[in-house]
Amino acid sequence: MDHPLPPPDAIALVRPWRTATLLACAVAALELLLLIVLGGALIAKEAAAPSARPKARAAKAAAAANQPAVLHRPKPVPVKARPVAELSRSKVRVLVLNGNGRQGAAGAAADRLRRRGYRIGAVTNAQRMDYARSLVMYRRGFDGEGVRLGRDLGISLVGPLDGMRPAQLHGAHVVLIVGP
């Protein structure tokens, strides 16, 4: 059972993908050759450009030599918006603690606060009596009121509440610890 071979034209009709593959490979090879020539031209142009202008290169080198070297560039500090008090002074309850051990220091500070319009939650002694400076602490959400109280009394040490439980505050929003 001999099968005769089909004529060459019939083979081309049966397998047309061979012609398409050869044509695609030829186009890809031509594109690759074109990209290599273009890349070589661009690299040659860049290599020749600095030597064409020696004065400009010398000026850049001199300017770089005159500037001090930056060893450590400081990180930019984000600017925080100043907290704004939301409550009026008559609605802010203040707990006044005597932290310096002197008799009547917390009472005198409470009187000053009452004259400024603050409500006093309680006046008592702090757990420690060795505070070096007066400070203002505020509960979460009352940072504007804490900053305002510190500004009213001239106290620069203002921060969030630390080391006290909410039950110890007697309903106060802000705590003033009186130092020396």
C-alpha positions as CSV (number, residue, x, y, z in Angstrom):
1,M,0.0,0.0,0.0
2,D,2.0,2.7,-1.3
3,H,0.7,6.2,-0.7
4,P,1.8,8.6,-3.3
5,L,3.3,11.9,-1.9
6,P,1.1,14.9,-2.5
7,P,2.5,17.6,-4.8
8,P,4.5,20.5,-3.1
9,D,1.7,23.0,-3.5
10,A,-0.6,20.7,-1.6
11,I,1.9,20.6,1.4
12,A,1.9,24.4,1.5
13,L,-1.9,24.4,1.6
14,V,-2.1,21.8,4.3
15,R,0.4,23.5,6.6
16,P,0.1,27.3,6.2
17,W,1.5,28.0,9.6
18,R,5.1,27.3,8.5
19,T,5.0,30.3,6.1
20,A,3.5,32.5,8.8
21,T,6.1,31.5,11.3
22,L,9.0,32.2,9.0
23,L,7.6,35.6,8.1
24,A,7.1,36.5,11.8
25,C,10.7,35.4,12.7
26,A,12.0,37.5,9.8
27,V,10.1,40.6,11.0
28,A,11.3,40.1,14.7
29,A,14.9,39.7,13.6
30,L,14.7,42.9,11.6
31,E,13.2,44.8,14.6
32,L,15.9,43.5,16.9
33,L,18.6,44.6,14.5
34,L,17.0,48.0,14.3
35,L,16.8,48.4,18.1
36,I,20.5,47.4,18.5
37,V,21.6,50.0,15.9
38,L,19.4,52.7,17.6
39,G,20.7,51.8,21.1
40,G,24.3,51.9,19.9
41,A,23.8,55.4,18.4
42,L,22.2,56.7,21.6
43,I,25.1,55.3,23.8
44,A,27.7,56.8,21.4
45,K,25.9,60.2,21.6
46,E,25.9,60.2,25.4
47,A,29.5,59.2,25.6
48,A,30.5,62.0,23.2
49,A,28.4,64.8,24.8
50,P,30.5,65.5,28.0
51,S,33.8,65.7,26.1
52,A,32.2,68.2,23.7
53,R,31.8,70.7,26.6
54,P,34.8,70.6,28.9
55,K,34.1,74.0,30.4
56,A,30.6,73.0,31.6
57,R,31.9,69.8,33.1
58,A,34.7,71.8,34.9
59,A,32.1,74.3,36.3
60,K,29.9,71.5,37.6
61,A,32.9,69.8,39.3
62,A,34.0,73.1,40.9
63,A,30.5,73.8,42.2
64,A,30.2,70.3,43.7
65,A,33.6,70.8,45.4
66,N,32.6,74.1,47.0
67,Q,29.5,72.7,48.6
68,P,29.8,70.9,52.0
69,A,29.1,67.2,52.0
70,V,25.8,66.3,53.6
71,L,26.4,63.4,55.8
72,H,23.0,63.2,57.4
73,R,19.9,65.0,56.1
74,P,17.4,65.5,59.0
75,K,14.0,64.0,58.5
76,P,11.3,66.5,58.0
77,V,9.2,67.0,61.1
78,P,5.4,66.9,60.4
79,V,3.6,70.0,61.5
80,K,0.8,69.2,63.8
81,A,-2.2,71.4,64.0
82,R,-2.6,73.1,67.4
83,P,-5.4,71.4,69.3
84,V,-8.5,73.6,69.6
85,A,-10.5,73.6,72.8
86,E,-14.1,72.5,72.1
87,L,-15.6,73.1,75.5
88,S,-15.9,76.5,77.2
89,R,-14.0,76.9,80.4
90,S,-17.1,76.6,82.6
91,K,-17.7,73.1,81.2
92,V,-14.1,71.8,81.8
93,R,-13.8,70.0,85.1
94,V,-10.2,70.1,86.5
95,L,-8.7,67.7,89.1
96,V,-6.0,69.6,91.1
97,L,-3.3,67.5,92.8
98,N,-0.7,68.8,95.1
99,G,2.6,67.4,93.9
100,N,5.1,69.5,95.8
101,G,4.3,68.7,99.4
102,R,3.5,72.3,100.5
103,Q,0.4,72.9,102.5
104,G,-2.3,74.8,100.5
105,A,-0.6,74.8,97.2
106,A,-3.4,72.8,95.5
107,G,-6.1,75.0,97.1
108,A,-4.4,78.2,95.9
109,A,-4.2,76.8,92.3
110,A,-7.8,75.7,92.5
111,D,-8.9,79.3,93.5
112,R,-7.0,80.7,90.5
113,L,-8.7,78.2,88.2
114,R,-12.2,79.1,89.6
115,R,-11.5,82.8,89.0
116,R,-10.6,81.9,85.3
117,G,-14.0,80.1,85.0
118,Y,-13.0,76.4,85.3
119,R,-15.0,73.9,87.3
120,I,-13.0,72.1,90.0
121,G,-13.7,68.4,90.3
122,A,-11.5,67.7,93.4
123,V,-8.5,69.1,95.2
124,T,-6.3,66.5,96.8
125,N,-2.7,65.3,97.2
126,A,-0.8,63.5,94.5
127,Q,0.5,60.0,95.2
128,R,4.1,61.4,94.9
129,M,5.3,64.7,96.4
130,D,8.5,65.1,94.3
131,Y,7.3,66.7,91.1
132,A,10.0,69.0,89.8
133,R,7.6,71.1,87.7
134,S,3.9,71.7,87.5
135,L,2.2,69.8,84.7
136,V,-1.1,69.4,83.0
137,M,-2.5,66.1,81.8
138,Y,-5.7,65.6,79.8
139,R,-8.0,62.7,79.0
140,R,-8.3,61.4,75.5
141,G,-10.2,63.8,73.4
142,F,-9.6,66.8,75.7
143,D,-6.1,67.8,74.4
144,G,-7.4,71.2,73.3
145,E,-8.7,71.9,76.8
146,G,-5.4,70.7,78.3
147,V,-3.3,73.0,76.1
148,R,-5.6,75.9,77.0
149,L,-5.3,75.3,80.7
150,G,-1.5,75.1,80.4
151,R,-1.4,78.3,78.5
152,D,-3.7,80.0,81.0
153,L,-1.5,79.1,83.9
154,G,1.9,79.4,82.1
155,I,2.7,75.7,82.3
156,S,4.6,74.4,79.4
157,L,4.6,70.7,80.3
158,V,1.3,69.4,78.9
159,G,0.6,65.8,77.8
160,P,-1.9,63.0,77.7
161,L,-3.0,61.3,80.9
162,D,-0.5,58.8,82.1
163,G,-0.6,56.5,85.2
164,M,-4.1,57.4,86.4
165,R,-7.2,55.3,86.1
166,P,-10.4,57.1,85.0
167,A,-12.0,56.2,88.4
168,Q,-9.3,58.3,90.1
169,L,-10.2,61.5,88.1
170,H,-13.6,62.2,89.9
171,G,-15.1,63.0,86.5
172,A,-12.4,65.5,85.5
173,H,-11.4,66.1,82.0
174,V,-8.0,67.7,82.8
175,V,-5.6,67.1,85.7
176,L,-3.3,69.8,87.1
177,I,-0.4,68.6,89.2
178,V,1.0,71.5,91.1
179,G,4.8,71.5,91.4
180,P,7.2,73.9,93.1
